[in-house]
Structure formats: structure tokens, C-alpha cells
Amino acid sequence: MAITLTNNLLKLLGIDPSTIEIPLGPGGDSFSGTNANEHILGNGGGDSINAGGGSDIVEGGSGGDSLNGQAGNDYIEGGAGGDAMNGGNEPDGTTGSDTLGYSQSGSSVKVTLNDSGGGTTSGSGSGPGNHAQGDSINGFENVVGSNFHDTLTGNIHRNVLAGLADNDKLYGMGGNDVLIGGAGADELYGGDGLDTADYSTSASPVHLLLGGVSSGGDAAGDTFKSIEKFVGTAGADVIDGSASIAGFTADGGGGADTMIGGHGDDHLSIGGAAAVAGFAALQDETSMTHGNDGNDVFLGSDDNDIAFGDAGNDLMSGGGGNDFMDGGDGNDVIEGGAGNDTIKCGPGDDRSFGGEGDDTLYASEGLNEYDGGPGINSYVASDTEGFGASGSSIKGGEGALFNVAEGDVEEYDHMDMHERSDKVDIELTDGTASLAATAASTSQMRYTFDGEERLYNVSSIERYSLTAFDDSLIDDSNDHVLFGGDGNDLLDGRGGNDQLFGGGGNDTLVGGDGDDLLYAGFGAGGNETLYGGLGADQFVFASVEELSSARTFIQDFVRGDGDIIDLSRIDADTTTEGSNAFVWVESVEDLTGAPGELAFLPGGGDLEGYSVIFGDVNGDEEGGNFSFYVSNLFGDPTQQFFIL
């Protein structure tokens, strides 16, 4: 009967499953193999087989056989009878790794390897049902047991011990061993060295409980002692080391895994094969890891991972995917990798690197370094102690977004700069925030709350947003994007080609010098006052709500400077599909109530010195749905000064 080991197990043993099958006759045959990978099947009688080169599978069948693996990584199974088996290579693994097998034995076996690769074999029964009785062995590094309750013991070298079915006891002894319990409630003892409990051959996910009794798949009922590494299945595994005092390494394999570290220095990785920053790397699926105490290492996958470092100085790498990583306490190093990652640091001197993608980095107390990398990144401090000790370094990369918030306020202050060398002063007091950016030779941010001042290094910021308070933001001569938030804000672009968004509240937007874009009432609900300043400015309206809920004033519309009013983002006729443009009518009196009409009242209305623009988008109200006021706009407007 041919062996029935799975391809996965054969590969773990270093055997190529795609071998050339060579069956022998029923008598006592002599056969010498080639350098190819061969599967040689003895039959009845005492066969003499020399496998030759290659990684071979040799089965003796019944009878007392002489089986020699010779060169290569060989699997030798003697079958019934007292067999003499020699793996053929040195037991230190330098010239091959040979496996002794008893997968067809009719009862349990006990195998103990000595340091030369020889050892003793015995079985629980007598007669042909137990294949270990009377065997002599030499030159083996690995052992595969039977489908019964086996006891397999390694030596000082690296051994792979596989128990198959039933309740087995596996003892690795010295060396960096791999223990594969298989089905049944197994006891895995690693001994000296860095030993691995490997469940990659399990057909179902496992729940490994370090310091307790495991469950699920081949792990059901298993216990561990002196095991330093655990390998999961292709499914959604749980590797729980919360009760472990010593550090360990966990590799979830494929699948959406959950990993929980213990109190030692743990190394938790998700997935499979390549190397990332010197560590064994990862593959697929959303996974969760939890470090607990100790200095832990987390390696993420190509999908969406969740990792918590807790206490200790942790090293975390997200890999691909949109990852969430929380370093917890300690001096942590966190790298998001590719994807849109969220990175949080707790107390301690941390270093956060967003990597590629649009990342969010949460600040913490301590002497920290934040680098979002490429993409539109966010830097968030969620309480008054957000940045901790003086000297935190922030590097945004292109499109970076920096956030500061006071206490329990849900809105954050945002600053977003790129390729700048500015000194930025921030002062947060009771309900009021003010920001000022001025040219300086250093990149610093001054953050003051309730009289306590802190100074931070800042680089690469080009966008600012304010809070729900009444804020003021005065820009410098560079190009910036300024957001007002929900309070009554003052945004002053000064020099540069700026973009100003008023937000909710009664905002004043001042473009200053340069060709500016002023977005009125971006959050709706407040009166907007717009000053374009010098340059060809655009006054942009994106929705009817911005213009119908309160008054909007354009204070210094100058045709000669190239100023333009942009209504193209508003759908002029909401009663039909698509995006429709407005059409001018002769005068306000000519408004019929039809959707899509736009009228101009020069120098009139209820405010002297302003012209009024009226518009209708749905035909529900005679006289229009919205209006806004423009100073210095007289005569007959044409589309030359409007984008419709």
C-alpha cells in the first residue's frame, strides 16, 4: 500500500511530491535509483533498494528490507517486517534532510533519534501490524508517526516530527525543531533551541492558546511547552499568547487571523512568504494582532490589518492594505506601508511613518517623529496634551494635513503644508483659535493651551483648517488652502495663489495678492463676506444652500483684474437629469419662475452700492431660489465675467 501523506506535509519535509513512481515485483528485489526524484515501491520479500541522487520516496512493503536513501532529501518507510533503513546523509542537515516514516503502521510507534541520526524504534503491538518492531535506523533527521498515539523524540539537531492522527507526544530536544501534531490532542515539547509548532497542514482554522488547551482543526486538545514559534493555517486562525510569560513568534499564514501577544517580546506576523525589513513576511486577508506587554514585532499583510502594541517598545509594519496600528505605551516604531493607514501612538518617544497612501497619524505625548510620506496625510492630536514634550518632529510629504484639537472638541484644527520652511504660531484659548504663518529660517510650530507653551518642529504644510470656534488664520506669501470650520472665521491669504473655504458660520475670506479661489459658504448656514484682493480671483459657489440660507457679499469685484463669478457647480435645473447651466433673462421682472433662470439687478435691492444676482433652480418660487450681492458690478453683465 502506497503512503498517503499530503503534499503539504511532504513539502515541509523537503520532498517533491511530483516524483517518478517505480513499483517493484513481489519477490526480494534489488534496485538502484538515478539522480531523478523517484518514488520506489517495494513489494513482498526482502528488497534491497539504493535510491541514488534526488529527493526520493522509498517504501519497502512487507518483509525485512534494506533501504538506503543516499543523496538528497529522502522519505523512507520500511513497512512491515524488521527493516534496516539509512537516510544516507549527515544528521546535521548540511547535505540533506531525511525522514523516517510510519504512516502505514497498524498501531502506535515510539521512535527516539540519537545524535548521529540513528536511534531506537518500538511499537505498542507485536506482529505485522506494528511497523516499528525490529527496525534499525541511521542517518535520519525527521520522523513521521502513525495514525495512533505515537511518541517521537528528536536529537540535538533540527528535526521535523509529525504525529499524524491520534494523541501524540512530540519531543524536539535540542536544535530548532518543527513539531506537527496532526489530528488529536497532542503534547508538543520543544526543548532547547527555537522550536515551531506548525499547523499549516491543518484543513481547518485553529485557535492556539499558549499556556492552555488549544482548539479547532488539528489543534483541538493540543498543549505546548518550550515552543517559541507558532504557524497558523490558510484560514482565520487565533493565536493567543496572553497567558505567556516568555516571548514568542506567531505567523498566521493566510486568512483573517487574530493574534494576541503575551508578556514577553513577541513577533507577530500575518501571512506567508517574502521578507519585509529583515523579518518573515506576510500575505493576505484582514487580521488582528494584540501585543500586550513586552517589545513586540508586528508584520502586516497585503490586506487590512489591525494591530495593538500595548506596553513595550514595539516595531510594527503594516505591509499593504488599509491598516490600523496602535503602538500603545513605550517607544514604538510604526510603519504603515502601502494603503491608507491609521497609526496611533501612546505615551513614549515614538516614530511613525505612513508610507504610500493617504494616512492618518495620531500624535501622543513624548519626543515623537511623524512622517506621513506620499499622499494626502493627516496628523491628529486629540487632546490638550496631544504632542507631549517639546521637540516632536512632523514631516508631512506632499498633500499633508496636520490636525490639532482641544479637549473633547469633535472638530480639529488642520494645517497642511508642503515644501515649506515656516514658523507657525498656534494659540488655543477658551473657545478661540488663531493661527499665523510667517516666513522664518526654521520650521517650527508653537502650540499654547491655557498658558502652557510647547514648541515643535514642522515641515511640509500647505493646507490649514480651523475649528468650530471663531478662528482667525493669516497666511504668508506662499500658496495655501485654508478651511474655516463651523465658527465665525477670518481667513486671510495675503500673498500667493490661495484657496479659501469659508465653512459654516459668518466668515470673512480675504484673498490678498495673487490669483485666489474663494469658496463661499462651503459649509452653508452663515453670512459670507468675500474680498478677492489683487489678482484675477474666482468667487465660487457650489450649491444653492450656500446662497439661500444667508447673505453673501462680494466686496471688491474688479473686472479689470480678471475677477470671475463661478456658478457652474450648481445644477441650474434640478427638475431634469444631468447638470444644467443657467440662462440669463433681461431683468428681475422677467423671471418667470422657470428653473434655470438667472437675473441681474444693477445698483438696486435693499443695500446701496451693491448689485444683486437672482437665480432659480426648480421653479418653485417666483423671484428665484437664491441671491447674492456684488459690489462694483454695474451695467449689463455678460458671461465674460460669469462661469455658468
ChimeraX attribute file (.defattr): number of C-alpha atoms within 10 A of each C-alpha:
attribute: neighborCount
match mode: 1-to-1
recipient: residues
	/A:1	11
	/A:2	17
	/A:3	15
	/A:4	8
	/A:5	14
	/A:6	10
	/A:7	14
	/A:8	15
	/A:9	18
	/A:10	15
	/A:11	11
	/A:12	15
	/A:13	24
	/A:14	18
	/A:15	24
	/A:16	19
	/A:17	19
	/A:18	10
	/A:19	16
	/A:20	13
	/A:21	14
	/A:22	13
	/A:23	13
	/A:24	19
	/A:25	13
	/A:26	14
	/A:27	13
	/A:28	16
	/A:29	16
	/A:30	14
	/A:31	15
	/A:32	12
	/A:33	19
	/A:34	12
	/A:35	13
	/A:36	15
	/A:37	24
	/A:38	24
	/A:39	24
	/A:40	25
	/A:41	21
	/A:42	32
	/A:43	22
	/A:44	18
	/A:45	18
	/A:46	23
	/A:47	28
	/A:48	19
	/A:49	24
	/A:50	21
	/A:51	30
	/A:52	22
	/A:53	19
	/A:54	21
	/A:55	27
	/A:56	31
	/A:57	26
	/A:58	28
	/A:59	25
	/A:60	30
	/A:61	25
	/A:62	22
	/A:63	21
	/A:64	22
	/A:65	28
	/A:66	19
	/A:67	27
	/A:68	23
	/A:69	29
	/A:70	22
	/A:71	22
	/A:72	24
	/A:73	28
	/A:74	34
	/A:75	26
	/A:76	28
	/A:77	27
	/A:78	29
	/A:79	31
	/A:80	26
	/A:81	23
	/A:82	20
	/A:83	26
	/A:84	18
	/A:85	25
	/A:86	24
	/A:87	30
	/A:88	25
	/A:89	24
	/A:90	18
	/A:91	26
	/A:92	19
	/A:93	16
	/A:94	8
	/A:95	13
	/A:96	21
	/A:97	28
	/A:98	35
	/A:99	26
	/A:100	24
	/A:101	24
	/A:102	27
	/A:103	26
	/A:104	22
	/A:105	22
	/A:106	21
	/A:107	22
	/A:108	24
	/A:109	28
	/A:110	20
	/A:111	23
	/A:112	18
	/A:113	25
	/A:114	20
	/A:115	17
	/A:116	16
	/A:117	26
	/A:118	20
	/A:119	19
	/A:120	17
	/A:121	18
	/A:122	18
	/A:123	21
	/A:124	16
	/A:125	15
	/A:126	13
	/A:127	11
	/A:128	17
	/A:129	18
	/A:130	23
	/A:131	31
	/A:132	33
	/A:133	22
	/A:134	18
	/A:135	20
	/A:136	16
	/A:137	21
	/A:138	23
	/A:139	29
	/A:140	34
	/A:141	33
	/A:142	28
	/A:143	26
	/A:144	26
	/A:145	30
	/A:146	27
	/A:147	23
	/A:148	21
	/A:149	22
	/A:150	27
	/A:151	23
	/A:152	25
	/A:153	22
	/A:154	30
	/A:155	24
	/A:156	22
	/A:157	23
	/A:158	23
	/A:159	32
	/A:160	26
	/A:161	29
	/A:162	26
	/A:163	30
	/A:164	25
	/A:165	20
	/A:166	18
	/A:167	21
	/A:168	30
	/A:169	23
	/A:170	27
	/A:171	22
	/A:172	30
	/A:173	22
	/A:174	19
	/A:175	19
	/A:176	21
	/A:177	29
	/A:178	27
	/A:179	28
	/A:180	27
	/A:181	30
	/A:182	26
	/A:183	22
	/A:184	21
	/A:185	22
	/A:186	29
	/A:187	20
	/A:188	26
	/A:189	22
	/A:190	27
	/A:191	21
	/A:192	15
	/A:193	18
	/A:194	19
	/A:195	28
	/A:196	25
	/A:197	24
	/A:198	22
	/A:199	26
	/A:200	25
	/A:201	20
	/A:202	22
	/A:203	12
	/A:204	17
	/A:205	22
	/A:206	27
	/A:207	23
	/A:208	28
	/A:209	22
	/A:210	23
	/A:211	15
	/A:212	15
	/A:213	17
	/A:214	23
	/A:215	18
	/A:216	17
	/A:217	20
	/A:218	27
	/A:219	28
	/A:220	18
	/A:221	19
	/A:222	26
	/A:223	21
	/A:224	20
	/A:225	14
	/A:226	18
	/A:227	26
	/A:228	21
	/A:229	20
	/A:230	23
	/A:231	25
	/A:232	31
	/A:233	25
	/A:234	24
	/A:235	19
	/A:236	20
	/A:237	27
	/A:238	25
	/A:239	25
	/A:240	23
	/A:241	27
	/A:242	19
	/A:243	14
	/A:244	17
	/A:245	16
	/A:246	15
	/A:247	20
	/A:248	25
	/A:249	22
	/A:250	27
	/A:251	27
	/A:252	35
	/A:253	28
	/A:254	23
	/A:255	21
	/A:256	22
	/A:257	30
	/A:258	22
	/A:259	28
	/A:260	22
	/A:261	34
	/A:262	23
	/A:263	21
	/A:264	20
	/A:265	22
	/A:266	29
	/A:267	24
	/A:268	28
	/A:269	29
	/A:270	36
	/A:271	28
	/A:272	19
	/A:273	11
	/A:274	11
	/A:275	10
	/A:276	13
	/A:277	8
	/A:278	7
	/A:279	13
	/A:280	17
	/A:281	23
	/A:282	26
	/A:283	22
	/A:284	23
	/A:285	22
	/A:286	22
	/A:287	26
	/A:288	21
	/A:289	27
	/A:290	26
	/A:291	32
	/A:292	23
	/A:293	24
	/A:294	22
	/A:295	23
	/A:296	30
	/A:297	24
	/A:298	30
	/A:299	27
	/A:300	34
	/A:301	30
	/A:302	22
	/A:303	22
	/A:304	22
	/A:305	28
	/A:306	22
	/A:307	26
	/A:308	24
	/A:309	33
	/A:310	23
	/A:311	21
	/A:312	22
	/A:313	23
	/A:314	28
	/A:315	19
	/A:316	27
	/A:317	25
	/A:318	33
	/A:319	26
	/A:320	24
	/A:321	22
	/A:322	23
	/A:323	28
	/A:324	20
	/A:325	27
	/A:326	22
	/A:327	31
	/A:328	24
	/A:329	21
	/A:330	22
	/A:331	23
	/A:332	29
	/A:333	20
	/A:334	26
	/A:335	23
	/A:336	31
	/A:337	24
	/A:338	21
	/A:339	22
	/A:340	23
	/A:341	30
	/A:342	22
	/A:343	28
	/A:344	22
	/A:345	29
	/A:346	22
	/A:347	21
	/A:348	21
	/A:349	21
	/A:350	27
	/A:351	20
	/A:352	24
	/A:353	22
	/A:354	31
	/A:355	24
	/A:356	19
	/A:357	21
	/A:358	22
	/A:359	31
	/A:360	24
	/A:361	26
	/A:362	23
	/A:363	29
	/A:364	26
	/A:365	19
	/A:366	22
	/A:367	19
	/A:368	26
	/A:369	18
	/A:370	22
	/A:371	23
	/A:372	31
	/A:373	22
	/A:374	18
	/A:375	20
	/A:376	19
	/A:377	28
	/A:378	22
	/A:379	27
	/A:380	23
	/A:381	23
	/A:382	21
	/A:383	15
	/A:384	18
	/A:385	17
	/A:386	21
	/A:387	26
	/A:388	21
	/A:389	17
	/A:390	17
	/A:391	18
	/A:392	25
	/A:393	20
	/A:394	24
	/A:395	22
	/A:396	30
	/A:397	23
	/A:398	19
	/A:399	22
	/A:400	29
	/A:401	30
	/A:402	29
	/A:403	23
	/A:404	26
	/A:405	21
	/A:406	22
	/A:407	12
	/A:408	10
	/A:409	13
	/A:410	11
	/A:411	18
	/A:412	20
	/A:413	29
	/A:414	24
	/A:415	25
	/A:416	26
	/A:417	26
	/A:418	19
	/A:419	14
	/A:420	16
	/A:421	18
	/A:422	22
	/A:423	20
	/A:424	24
	/A:425	16
	/A:426	21
	/A:427	17
	/A:428	20
	/A:429	13
	/A:430	9
	/A:431	12
	/A:432	15
	/A:433	21
	/A:434	20
	/A:435	22
	/A:436	15
	/A:437	17
	/A:438	14
	/A:439	15
	/A:440	12
	/A:441	8
	/A:442	14
	/A:443	19
	/A:444	21
	/A:445	22
	/A:446	17
	/A:447	22
	/A:448	16
	/A:449	16
	/A:450	10
	/A:451	10
	/A:452	9
	/A:453	12
	/A:454	18
	/A:455	19
	/A:456	21
	/A:457	19
	/A:458	25
	/A:459	24
	/A:460	24
	/A:461	28
	/A:462	23
	/A:463	22
	/A:464	24
	/A:465	27
	/A:466	31
	/A:467	29
	/A:468	22
	/A:469	21
	/A:470	20
	/A:471	24
	/A:472	22
	/A:473	22
	/A:474	16
	/A:475	26
	/A:476	17
	/A:477	17
	/A:478	18
	/A:479	21
	/A:480	24
	/A:481	21
	/A:482	27
	/A:483	25
	/A:484	34
	/A:485	26
	/A:486	25
	/A:487	22
	/A:488	22
	/A:489	29
	/A:490	22
	/A:491	27
	/A:492	21
	/A:493	30
	/A:494	21
	/A:495	20
	/A:496	19
	/A:497	22
	/A:498	28
	/A:499	22
	/A:500	29
	/A:501	25
	/A:502	34
	/A:503	28
	/A:504	23
	/A:505	24
	/A:506	23
	/A:507	28
	/A:508	24
	/A:509	27
	/A:510	22
	/A:511	29
	/A:512	23
	/A:513	19
	/A:514	21
	/A:515	23
	/A:516	30
	/A:517	22
	/A:518	27
	/A:519	23
	/A:520	30
	/A:521	32
	/A:522	25
	/A:523	18
	/A:524	22
	/A:525	19
	/A:526	25
	/A:527	22
	/A:528	28
	/A:529	20
	/A:530	25
	/A:531	20
	/A:532	27
	/A:533	23
	/A:534	19
	/A:535	19
	/A:536	20
	/A:537	27
	/A:538	23
	/A:539	21
	/A:540	21
	/A:541	20
	/A:542	17
	/A:543	19
	/A:544	20
	/A:545	17
	/A:546	26
	/A:547	24
	/A:548	18
	/A:549	15
	/A:550	18
	/A:551	18
	/A:552	22
	/A:553	20
	/A:554	23
	/A:555	19
	/A:556	16
	/A:557	24
	/A:558	19
	/A:559	14
	/A:560	8
	/A:561	14
	/A:562	15
	/A:563	23
	/A:564	20
	/A:565	20
	/A:566	18
	/A:567	19
	/A:568	18
	/A:569	16
	/A:570	20
	/A:571	23
	/A:572	26
	/A:573	20
	/A:574	16
	/A:575	12
	/A:576	11
	/A:577	8
	/A:578	10
	/A:579	12
	/A:580	18
	/A:581	18
	/A:582	21
	/A:583	14
	/A:584	18
	/A:585	15
	/A:586	12
	/A:587	14
	/A:588	19
	/A:589	11
	/A:590	13
	/A:591	21
	/A:592	15
	/A:593	18
	/A:594	17
	/A:595	25
	/A:596	22
	/A:597	25
	/A:598	26
	/A:599	24
	/A:600	23
	/A:601	21
	/A:602	21
	/A:603	19
	/A:604	14
	/A:605	13
	/A:606	9
	/A:607	10
	/A:608	9
	/A:609	16
	/A:610	22
	/A:611	23
	/A:612	22
	/A:613	18
	/A:614	21
	/A:615	29
	/A:616	27
	/A:617	25
	/A:618	19
	/A:619	20
	/A:620	12
	/A:621	14
	/A:622	11
	/A:623	21
	/A:624	25
	/A:625	19
	/A:626	20
	/A:627	23
	/A:628	19
	/A:629	22
	/A:630	21
	/A:631	18
	/A:632	16
	/A:633	23
	/A:634	16
	/A:635	11
	/A:636	10
	/A:637	14
	/A:638	9
	/A:639	11
	/A:640	12
	/A:641	17
	/A:642	15
	/A:643	16
	/A:644	19
